[in-house]
Every structure is written in structure tokens, then in C-alpha cells.
Amino acid sequence: FGAVSWYGPPPQIRFALTFMTVPNETTSAASPLSSPPTSRWVSWNGCLMVILLATLARLAFVIWLCPVELSGDEAQYWDWSRRLDWSYYSKGPGVAWTIAPSTGLFGPSDWSVRLPAVICAVVATLAMARLTMDVAAARGCTPTQVARAGLGGTLAFTLFVGYQFSGVAMTIDGPHMAWWLLACWAAFRAFYAWHVGRSGMAAWLALGAAIGIGMLFKYT
């Protein structure tokens, strides 16, 4: 939960904040935790464009281009998804529950097993982008600086090699990471609301839900 404090953000957010410097602008224009800015082309739409392109590339890879069959872990999780239960020998039920709708809708295949990993990568990147933008807004940055920070967070998360793997391989890592990033985003908003004297009840509820669901994928 280092991400909940704007005094010591994790590396992806520190990298993103380097995008915020914009000449000839003051820092008085931004309001804390404001709505997504629309200044210039570097905006929330820029983040969405990066996520869309990355998602299309991942979909093309898992459906048509991937030369590797399911790994041992992926095959085991798919087997679990055929016999849904409340828990399994080494993991929680989350991964099986995530695979089951995909294979049930599209039939059993390598790409349908891996499709949830692509979706989880979208969720994780969106959470990273919003968290980074909220951190920047809480620091009093201008709307353009907030937008640049969001784009930087999106690029940092998308281009990191380890996260690329979790976006195409259906292990516990992709969904686990997505829910914990959602938890970090909710935690930041909850603690910030408390810091400025607001209740932040929705953020606290979202934090509890994200932690609870995240633990269904990995107990430790």
C-alpha cells in the first residue's frame, strides 16, 4: 500500500510523474481528485488509446499468433474451471471462476482460457492510470500535468516485460494484480477523503471488496 501515499509512490507512479512537467503553466489550476482532464491530446483519451492498442495486440497474439500451448499451471487452472469449487489444493477459487465463463462462452481452447488474462490486463492498466492521475491531482498539478502523469503510468505499466507476460498467460498473477491495483486506487481515494475531512464511504467499500476478491486468487 505504498501507493496510497503521494509522498512515496511506487516506481511506476514515480516514472509517470516525470511526464508532468509542462512549461509556462502554474500549478494552481488543478483541483484535488478532479475529473479526468481534457487538456491537449495527452488526456484520459490518450491513456485509453494506449490500452486499446495493447489489448488488440494481446488479443491477436493469444488468438492467432501464440506458438505455445497451455503451460502446466494454465492447464491445471482450466481443469479446475471444469469442476468449480470453493477452493482447491494450492490456490483459491478465483482463477477457476474467472476461466469458466470464457470457456463456457467460447468453448475450450487455448485462447479462450487465456482471454481473461487479457481482460484483467485492461482492468489493471485502467486502475494504474486512474491511481496515477489521482496522485498527481492530489499534489496540486495542473490538468495537463495530471493527464501526462496518467499517460506515463499507463505506458510504464504496459511496457514493463513482467506485466506483458501476465497479460497473455492465464495464471493467478493477472487477476490478482488487477484486483490489488484496484485496491490501491480505492485505498488512495479513501485515505485522501479522510485526509480532507470527507467520509469516502464508497472508496472504503470498494477497498474491502477489492481486497476480498483479490484474496480469492492467492491467499498469501
C-alpha positions in Angstrom: 0.0 0.0 0.0 2.9 2.4 -0.6 0.7 3.7 -3.5 -1.8 5.2 -1.1 0.7 7.9 -0.1 1.7 10.6 -2.5 4.9 11.1 -0.5 6.3 7.7 -1.5 4.6 6.3 -4.7 5.8 3.1 -6.3 8.2 3.1 -9.3 5.5 3.1 -11.9 3.9 6.2 -10.4 7.3 7.9 -9.9 8.1 7.3 -13.6 4.7 8.6 -14.6 5.2 11.8 -12.6 8.2 12.7 -14.7 5.7 13.3 -17.6 4.0 16.1 -15.7 6.4 19.0 -16.4 4.7 21.4 -18.7 6.3 24.8 -19.5 4.5 28.1 -18.9 1.8 26.7 -16.6 1.2 27.2 -13.0 0.1 24.5 -10.6 -2.9 26.4 -9.2 -5.3 25.2 -11.9 -5.8 21.7 -10.7 -8.4 20.7 -8.0 -7.6 17.6 -6.0 -9.1 14.4 -7.4 -10.8 16.3 -10.1 -12.5 14.6 -13.1 -10.3 13.3 -15.9 -8.7 16.4 -17.7 -9.0 17.0 -21.4 -6.1 19.4 -21.9 -4.4 18.9 -25.3 -4.0 15.4 -26.8 -2.4 14.0 -23.7 -5.5 13.3 -21.8 -7.6 10.4 -20.5 -8.3 9.6 -24.1 -4.5 9.1 -24.6 -4.5 6.5 -21.8 -7.5 4.7 -23.4 -5.8 4.7 -26.8 -2.6 3.1 -25.4 -4.8 0.5 -23.5 -6.8 -0.2 -26.7 -3.8 -0.8 -28.9 -2.1 -3.0 -26.3 -5.3 -5.0 -25.9 -5.8 -5.5 -29.6 -2.1 -6.7 -29.8 -2.6 -9.1 -27.0 -5.9 -10.5 -28.5 -4.2 -11.0 -31.8 -1.3 -12.8 -30.1 -3.4 -15.2 -28.0 -5.9 -16.0 -30.7 -3.7 -16.3 -33.8 0.0 -15.8 -33.1 0.8 -17.6 -29.9 3.0 -20.6 -30.7 2.9 -22.0 -27.2 0.3 -24.4 -25.8 -1.1 -24.0 -22.3 1.5 -24.2 -19.6 1.2 -26.7 -16.8 -0.3 -24.1 -14.5 -2.7 -22.9 -17.1 -3.9 -26.4 -17.9 -4.3 -27.1 -14.3 -6.4 -24.0 -13.7 -8.5 -24.8 -16.8 -9.1 -28.3 -15.4 -10.3 -26.7 -12.1 -12.7 -24.5 -14.1 -14.4 -27.6 -15.3 -15.2 -28.6 -11.7 -16.0 -25.3 -9.9 -15.5 -25.4 -6.1 -15.0 -23.1 -3.2 -11.2 -23.7 -3.1 -8.5 -26.0 -4.5 -5.4 -27.7 -3.3 -2.9 -24.9 -3.7 -5.0 -21.8 -4.7 -8.3 -20.1 -4.1 -11.3 -20.5 -6.4 -10.8 -17.1 -8.2 -8.8 -18.3 -11.1 -11.2 -21.2 -11.9 -14.2 -18.9 -11.6 -12.5 -16.5 -14.0 -11.7 -19.0 -16.7 -15.1 -20.8 -16.6 -17.2 -18.1 -18.2 -14.8 -17.6 -21.0 -14.5 -21.3 -21.9 -18.2 -21.7 -21.4 -19.0 -18.9 -23.8 -16.3 -19.6 -26.5 -15.7 -23.3 -25.9 -12.5 -24.9 -24.6 -9.4 -23.7 -26.4 -6.0 -22.2 -25.6 -7.1 -18.7 -26.4 -10.4 -18.9 -24.5 -8.5 -20.0 -21.4 -6.1 -17.0 -21.8 -8.8 -14.4 -22.7 -9.5 -13.5 -19.1 -5.8 -12.6 -18.7 -6.2 -10.0 -21.5 -9.3 -8.6 -19.8 -7.5 -8.4 -16.4 -4.6 -6.6 -18.0 -7.1 -3.9 -19.2 -8.5 -3.6 -15.7 -5.1 -3.4 -14.1 -3.9 -0.7 -16.6 -7.0 1.4 -16.1 -6.5 1.2 -12.3 -2.9 2.2 -12.6 -3.8 5.2 -14.9 -6.5 6.4 -12.6 -4.3 6.0 -9.5 -1.5 7.9 -11.1 -3.9 10.7 -12.2 -5.3 10.9 -8.7 -1.9 11.1 -7.1 -0.9 13.9 -9.5 -4.2 15.8 -8.8 -3.7 15.4 -5.0 -0.3 17.0 -5.4 -1.9 20.1 -6.9 -0.8 19.5 -10.5 -2.4 21.2 -13.5 -4.9 19.3 -15.6 -2.3 18.9 -18.3 0.2 17.6 -15.8 -2.4 15.2 -14.4 -3.1 13.9 -17.9 0.6 13.4 -18.6 1.0 11.6 -15.4 -1.8 9.2 -16.3 -0.3 8.6 -19.7 3.1 7.9 -18.1 1.5 5.4 -15.6 -0.2 3.7 -18.5 2.9 3.4 -20.6 5.1 2.3 -17.6 2.6 -0.5 -16.7 2.0 -1.5 -20.3 5.7 -1.7 -21.4 7.0 -3.5 -18.4 8.0 -7.0 -19.5 6.6 -8.9 -16.5 3.2 -7.3 -16.9 3.2 -8.1 -20.6 3.5 -11.8 -19.7 0.7 -11.6 -17.1 -1.5 -10.0 -19.8 -1.4 -13.1 -22.1 -0.8 -16.0 -19.7 -3.8 -17.2 -17.6 -2.1 -17.7 -14.2 -3.2 -16.2 -10.9 -0.9 -13.2 -11.5 -3.0 -11.2 -13.9 -6.3 -11.2 -12.0 -4.5 -11.0 -8.6 -2.6 -7.9 -9.8 -5.8 -6.3 -11.3 -7.7 -6.6 -8.0 -4.8 -5.4 -5.9 -4.3 -2.3 -8.2 -8.0 -1.6 -7.8 -7.5 -1.9 -4.0 -4.5 0.5 -4.2 -6.6 3.0 -6.1 -9.5 2.7 -3.7 -7.2 3.0 -0.7 -5.7 6.2 -2.0 -9.1 7.7 -2.6 -10.3 6.5 0.9 -7.3 7.8 2.8 -7.3 11.1 0.8 -11.0 11.6 1.6 -10.2 11.0 5.3 -7.3 13.4 5.0 -9.5 16.3 3.7 -12.4 15.5 6.1 -14.8 13.6 3.8 -16.3 10.3 4.5 -15.2 8.4 1.4 -17.5 5.6 2.2 -17.7 4.3 -1.4 -13.9 4.2 -1.6 -13.7 2.2 1.7 -16.3 -0.3 0.5 -14.5 -0.6 -2.9 -11.2 -1.2 -1.0 -12.7 -4.0 1.1 -14.3 -5.6 -1.9 -11.1 -5.5 -4.0 -9.0 -7.0 -1.2 -11.6 -9.7 -0.6 -11.8 -10.7 -4.2 -8.1 -10.4 -4.7 -7.5 -13.0 -1.9 -9.6 -15.5 -3.8 -6.8 -15.8 -6.3 -3.9 -16.1 -3.8 -4.1 -16.4 -0.1 -0.6 -15.3 0.7 
